[in-house]
């Protein structure tokens, strides 16, 4: 399917690896010029080079932590007429809530709620003026289904979802959409850390815990960054202008619900 976004300018945060890279790859395949970001400059450069050579699109690299205001300024300067914004950022590490300091809680809210909101504030008026905009926030299934040890991440991402719910409805008539993708268990560094945390807590091996978790998923496997990216690219396409304010669960059927 032709997504109708060839030549559009997209900022994809935390896109040097994992789900962010999956999104950047799918957007590059659709013909978007990219501004990519990642904390490790070498890993970012390698990812950007591969997308340039594979898809022939322009890719600008902005290394650093997207929660740093200076890094966000560089991202926005690299795409002054942003058409697509994919918000993504690493979440707080697994930790019992009793161990959370005030500083850790403020950092978690800053990384996973305030940072994406500030980026949205910076690009949304330009999108409405031009009559096209797609904003996708990568949050987590923990917004719906609590995960012990990820309480701070769950709270911050749920806050982002609630904050943007009304805003999404104010710009829909300008062909600007705001949606969220809630990943379940995908084969990324993050899920491997989760499996290690759960294995230690259960007193079992990492291999046994990984097998157990895969069996709990109706699809019988972990998701891939590639299929995640394809969903993101569709939400950014011209065909998705009637989808806004939605939280799309992408979890292989793990969340057991009729609605």
Secondary structure, DSSP 8 states (H G I E B T S, - for coil): ---S-TT-EEEESS-SSHHHHHHHHHHHHTT-EEEEEES-HHHHHHHHHHHHHHH---EEEEES-TTSHHHHHHHHHHTTT-SEEEE---------GGG--HHHHHHHHIIIIIHHHHHHHHHHHHHHHHT-EEEEEE--GGGTS--TT-HHHHHHHHHHHHHHHHHHHHHGGGTEEEEEEEE-SBSSHHHHHHHHHHHHHHT--HHHHHHHHHHHSTTSS-B-HHHHHHHHHHHTSGGGTT--S-EEEESTT-S----
